[in-house]
């Protein structure tokens, strides 16, 4: 790095500190829980510490500290591309302080080197990058990690599940080793401990996720709920079929008796022709009643159009045999295998089955209700008809 003295005010770093602190203080629009003035102060302190340990001269140290103060100030405006905003703010401030133009460019280059896509080219860039990630080698890494998580969730309006976040943190630790020897000596040992602990956290989060997906955290109550629901639907279906069979038996016997006796009576006694109206009413009502009873008890296989999208979205269950009539054996076994791995999907599938069983029961009882109603009305009209004809014949 260049060692010639630059033309600047003697307290340029202190002025930069006051300026950056004021910028963060005035920001009221964004919720910066990690990339704030506290993180910036830490980066500045670590940069100064590493620069002294590496024997960096005063001029280069000054540029390094200026870059450290401004490196994250761009977060005030935006997250993506904040380095460009930070460089612009630093340039505007340094120019207002009549700082050397060549030195300003070096500060800007240092700020831009904190971009994750940039590979540090010299010792100052390496020190600044190590200082930016120094928290990876500190005891407070896990506390600061939660601040980063909260900041990301608030900024991007999302919610990390525990396993995804622990994986993200573990990957972040592995992908950001310290570059300089002095940073590795100072923070490398703690970073290794943090990696080990983070790996344990990831395994623990995975176990929790598995317990959640396999339903072990739900307890036996949820299993009892689904078991009793299935049993109730099956019992109601059996009751409906029993009632339908009763109506079929009664009405078929009634129709047989009416047809037999009425036919024989009409053949030998024409006086009974007056009773033909109530008999016909009873006969027709018995026929309609038995038809609806048969429709209620008739077995019916409904085959819905099965699509991979519907199965993936869990909007269709293959547990009902009518839904997998056109599905291959491999697809069906794969579906069951996925249910075994994700208990939430299994419970969703059973919920869909219970709902569909309820729809079937609703139709059964609707048809059965019509059968009973028609039988009751027909029988009542028949009796009334007989009484009217009897009264008219014997008393008028």
C-alpha positions in Angstrom: 0.0 0.0 0.0 1.1 3.6 -0.6 3.0 5.1 2.4 3.0 8.8 1.4 1.1 11.1 3.8 -2.3 12.3 2.6 -3.7 15.8 3.0 -6.6 15.6 5.5 -7.7 17.0 8.8 -6.0 15.4 11.8 -9.2 13.9 13.3 -10.8 12.6 10.2 -11.6 9.2 11.8 -13.2 10.8 14.8 -15.3 13.0 12.4 -16.3 9.9 10.5 -17.4 8.3 13.7 -19.6 11.2 14.6 -21.1 11.3 11.1 -21.9 7.6 11.0 -23.4 7.6 14.5 -25.6 10.5 13.5 -26.7 8.7 10.3 -27.7 5.5 12.2 -29.4 7.7 14.9 -31.5 9.5 12.3 -32.6 6.3 10.6 -36.2 5.6 11.7 -37.5 3.7 8.6 -35.7 0.4 8.9 -35.4 -2.1 11.8 -31.7 -2.8 11.8 -31.2 -5.2 14.7 -27.7 -6.4 13.7 -26.3 -4.2 11.0 -26.4 -1.1 13.2 -24.0 1.2 15.0 -23.1 -1.5 17.6 -21.9 -3.9 14.8 -20.1 -1.0 13.1 -18.3 -0.1 16.4 -17.2 -3.7 16.8 -15.9 -3.9 13.2 -13.9 -0.7 13.8 -12.4 -2.0 17.1 -11.5 -5.4 15.6 -10.0 -3.7 12.5 -7.8 -1.5 14.8 -6.7 -4.5 16.8 -5.9 -6.6 13.8 -4.1 -3.7 12.0 -1.8 -3.2 15.1 -1.1 -7.0 15.3 -0.2 -7.1 11.6 2.0 -4.0 11.8 0.0 -1.8 9.4 1.3 1.8 9.2 -0.7 4.7 10.4 -1.8 6.0 7.0 -3.2 2.6 5.9 -4.8 2.1 9.3 -6.6 5.3 8.9 -8.1 4.3 5.5 -9.0 0.9 7.0 -10.8 2.5 9.9 -12.7 5.0 7.6 -13.8 2.0 5.5 -14.8 0.2 8.7 -17.0 3.1 9.9 -18.8 3.4 6.6 -18.9 -0.3 5.4 -22.5 -1.0 6.6 -24.0 2.5 6.7 -25.7 1.6 3.3 -28.1 -0.7 5.2 -30.0 2.5 6.1 -31.3 2.6 2.5 -31.3 -1.1 1.4 -29.9 -4.5 2.0 -29.1 -5.7 -1.5 -26.3 -3.6 -2.9 -25.7 -1.7 0.4 -22.0 -1.6 -0.3 -22.6 0.7 -3.2 -24.6 3.0 -1.0 -22.0 2.9 1.7 -19.3 3.8 -0.7 -21.3 6.7 -2.0 -21.9 8.1 1.5 -18.3 7.7 2.4 -17.1 9.5 -0.7 -19.5 12.4 -0.1 -18.3 12.7 3.5 -14.6 12.5 2.7 -14.9 15.0 -0.1 -16.6 17.4 2.3 -13.6 17.0 4.5 -11.2 17.7 1.6 -9.7 14.2 1.9 -7.1 13.2 -0.7 -8.9 11.9 -3.8 -6.6 8.9 -4.3 -7.1 7.9 -0.6 -10.9 8.3 -1.1 -10.8 5.7 -3.9 -8.8 3.3 -1.7 -11.5 3.7 1.1 -14.2 3.0 -1.5 -12.4 -0.1 -2.7 -12.1 -1.3 0.8 -15.8 -0.9 1.4 -16.7 -2.7 -1.9 -14.4 -5.6 -0.8 -16.9 -6.5 1.9 -19.2 -7.8 -0.8 -19.5 -11.6 -0.5 -18.8 -12.0 -4.2 -15.4 -10.2 -3.9 -12.2 -12.0 -3.0 -9.9 -9.8 -0.9 -6.8 -8.7 -2.9 -4.5 -7.3 -0.2 -3.9 -7.2 3.6 -6.2 -4.3 4.3 -9.2 -6.0 2.5 -8.4 -9.2 4.3 -8.4 -7.4 7.7 -11.6 -5.6 7.0 -13.3 -8.8 6.0 -12.1 -10.7 9.0 -13.2 -7.8 11.3 -16.7 -7.9 9.6 -17.0 -11.6 10.4 -15.2 -11.5 13.8 -18.5 -12.3 15.6 -18.2 -15.8 14.1 -15.3 -16.4 16.5 -16.9 -14.9 19.6 -19.0 -16.3 22.4 -21.9 -14.0 21.5 -22.2 -15.5 18.0 -25.5 -17.3 18.8 -27.0 -14.2 20.4 -26.0 -12.0 17.4 -27.3 -14.8 15.1 -30.8 -14.4 16.6 -30.6 -10.7 15.9 -29.7 -11.4 12.2 -32.6 -13.8 12.0 -35.0 -11.3 13.4 -33.7 -8.6 11.1 -34.0 -10.8 8.0 -37.6 -11.9 9.0 -38.7 -8.3 9.6 -36.9 -7.1 6.4 -38.1 -9.8 4.0 -41.5 -10.5 5.7 -40.8 -14.2 6.2 -40.4 -16.7 9.0 -37.6 -19.2 9.2 -38.4 -22.6 10.7 -35.9 -23.8 13.2 -34.2 -26.4 11.0 -33.8 -24.1 8.0 -32.2 -21.4 10.2 -29.8 -23.7 11.9 -28.7 -25.1 8.6 -28.2 -21.6 7.3 -26.1 -20.6 10.3 -24.0 -23.8 10.0 -23.4 -23.1 6.3 -22.5 -19.5 7.1 -19.9 -20.5 9.7 -18.3 -23.0 7.3 -18.1 -20.7 4.4 -16.4 -17.8 6.2 -13.0 -18.8 7.6 -10.7 -16.1 8.8 -8.2 -15.0 6.2 -5.4 -13.3 8.1 -3.1 -15.2 10.5 -3.7 -12.7 13.3 -7.5 -13.1 13.0 -7.2 -16.9 13.0 -5.1 -16.8 16.1 -7.5 -14.5 17.9 -10.8 -15.8 16.8 -10.2 -19.2 15.1 -10.4 -21.3 18.2 -13.8 -19.9 19.3 -15.1 -20.2 15.7 -14.2 -23.9 15.7 -16.2 -24.3 19.0 -19.1 -22.4 17.5 -19.1 -24.7 14.5 -19.2 -27.7 16.7 -22.0 -26.3 18.8 -23.9 -25.1 15.7 -23.7 -28.6 14.3 -25.3 -29.9 17.5 -28.0 -27.2 17.2 -28.7 -28.3 13.6 -29.0 -32.0 14.7 -31.3 -31.0 17.6 -33.5 -28.9 15.3 -33.7 -31.8 12.9 -34.8 -34.1 15.7 -37.4 -31.6 16.8 -38.7 -31.3 13.2 -38.9 -35.1 12.8 -40.8 -35.3 16.1 -43.2 -32.6 14.8 -43.7 -34.2 11.4 -44.1 -37.7 12.8 -46.7 -36.5 15.3 -44.8 -37.6 18.4 -45.3 -34.1 19.9 -49.1 -34.3 19.4 -49.6 -37.1 21.9 -52.2 -39.8 21.8 -55.1 -37.3 21.9 -54.9 -36.5 18.2 -54.8 -40.3 17.3 -57.9 -40.9 19.4 -59.6 -38.0 17.7 -59.1 -39.4 14.2 -59.8 -43.0 15.4 -63.1 -42.0 17.0 -64.1 -39.9 13.9 -63.5 -42.8 11.5 -65.4 -45.2 13.9 -68.4 -42.7 14.1 -68.5 -42.4 10.3 -68.5 -46.1 9.8 -71.2 -46.7 12.4 -73.4 -44.0 10.9 -72.9 -45.6 7.5 -73.9 -49.0 8.9 -77.0 -47.5 10.5 -78.0 -45.8 7.2 -77.5 -49.1 5.3 -79.6 -50.9 8.0 -82.4 -48.4 7.7 -82.3 -48.6 3.9 -82.5 -52.4 4.0 -85.5 -52.2 6.3 -87.3 -49.9 3.9 -86.4 -52.1 1.0 -87.8 -55.2 2.8 -91.0 -53.6 3.9 -91.8 -52.0 0.6 -91.0 -54.9 -1.6 -93.2 -57.2 0.6 -96.0 -54.5 0.6 -95.8 -54.2 -3.2 -95.9 -58.0 -3.6 -98.9 -58.4 -1.3 -100.8 -55.5 -2.9 -100.2 -56.7 -6.5 -101.2 -60.3 -5.6 -104.3 -59.6 -3.5 -105.5 -56.7 -5.5 -105.2 -58.5 -8.7 -107.1 -61.5 -7.4 -109.8 -59.4 -5.7 -110.4 -57.3 -8.7 -110.8 -60.4 -10.8 -113.6 -61.8 -8.7 -115.2 -58.8 -7.2 -115.9 -55.7 -9.3 -117.3 -53.9 -6.2 -113.7 -53.4 -5.0 -112.9 -51.2 -7.9 -113.7 -48.1 -5.8 -110.8 -48.9 -3.6 -108.4 -48.8 -6.5 -107.3 -45.2 -5.9 -105.9 -45.6 -2.4 -104.4 -48.9 -3.4 -102.7 -47.3 -6.4 -101.4 -44.5 -4.1 -100.0 -47.0 -1.7 -98.4 -49.0 -4.5 -96.8 -45.9 -6.1 -95.5 -44.5 -2.8 -94.1 -48.0 -1.9 -92.3 -48.1 -5.3 -90.8 -44.6 -4.9 -89.8 -45.3 -1.3 -88.0 -48.5 -2.3 -86.2 -46.8 -5.2 -84.7 -44.1 -2.9 -83.8 -46.8 -0.3 -82.0 -48.7 -2.9 -80.2 -45.6 -4.1 -79.1 -44.9 -0.5 -77.8 -48.5 0.0 -76.3 -49.0 -3.5 -72.5 -49.3 -3.5 -70.9 -46.5 -5.5 -67.2 -46.1 -6.4 -66.4 -42.5 -7.2 -63.2 -42.0 -9.2 -62.0 -38.4 -9.1 -59.5 -37.1 -11.6 -56.2 -37.6 -9.8 -53.4 -35.1 -10.7 -49.8 -34.8 -9.4 -50.4 -31.2 -8.6 -53.5 -32.1 -6.4 -51.5 -34.7 -4.6 -48.5 -32.4 -4.1 -50.7 -29.6 -2.8 -52.3 -32.2 -0.5 -55.8 -31.2 -1.8 -56.5 -34.9 -2.7 -56.1 -38.1 -0.7 -55.2 -41.4 -2.2 -56.2 -43.2 0.9 -59.7 -43.7 -0.5 -59.6 -46.5 -3.0 -61.7 -44.7 -5.5 -59.1 -42.0 -6.0 -56.2 -44.3 -7.0 -58.0 -46.4 -9.6 -55.9 -44.8 -12.4 -52.7 -44.4 -10.3 -49.8 -46.8 -10.8 -48.6 -49.0 -8.0 -45.3 -47.2 -7.9 -47.0 -43.8 -7.5 -49.3 -45.1 -4.8 -46.4 -46.6 -2.8 -44.4 -43.4 -3.2 -47.4 -41.5 -1.9 -47.6 -43.7 1.2 -43.9 -43.4 1.7 -44.1 -39.6 1.8 -47.0 -39.9 4.3 -44.8 -42.0 6.6 -42.1 -39.3 6.5 -44.4 -36.3 7.1 -47.0 -36.9 9.7 -48.6 -33.5 9.0 -49.4 -34.7 5.5 -50.7 -38.0 6.9 -53.1 -36.1 9.2 -54.2 -33.8 6.4 -54.9 -36.9 4.2 -57.0 -38.4 7.0 -58.8 -35.2 7.5 -59.7 -35.1 3.8 -60.9 -38.7 4.1 -63.1 -37.9 7.0 -64.6 -34.9 5.2 -65.3 -37.0 2.1 -66.9 -39.7 4.2 -69.1 -37.0 5.7 -70.2 -36.0 2.2 -71.1 -39.6 1.4 -73.1 -39.9 4.6 -74.9 -36.7 3.9 -76.1 -38.1 0.5 -77.1 -41.4 2.1 -79.2 -39.9 4.7 -80.8 -37.4 2.2 -82.0 -40.3 0.0 -83.0 -42.3 3.1 -85.0 -39.3 4.4 -86.9 -39.0 1.1 -87.6 -42.8 1.2 -89.1 -42.6 4.7 -91.0 -39.4 3.9 -92.6 -40.8 0.7 -93.5 -44.0 2.5 -95.1 -42.1 5.4 -97.1 -39.8 3.1 -98.2 -42.7 0.8 -99.4 -44.8 3.7 -101.2 -41.9 5.3 -103.0 -41.0 2.0 -103.9 -44.7 1.5 -105.6 -45.0 4.9 -107.4 -41.7 4.5 -108.6 -42.8 1.0 -109.9 -46.1 2.4 -111.8 -44.3 5.2 -113.4 -41.9 2.8 -114.5 -44.6 0.4 -115.7 -46.7 3.3 -117.8 -43.8 4.7 -119.2 -43.0 1.4 -120.2 -46.6 0.6 -121.8 -47.5 3.9 -123.4 -44.2 5.2 -124.4 -42.2 2.1 
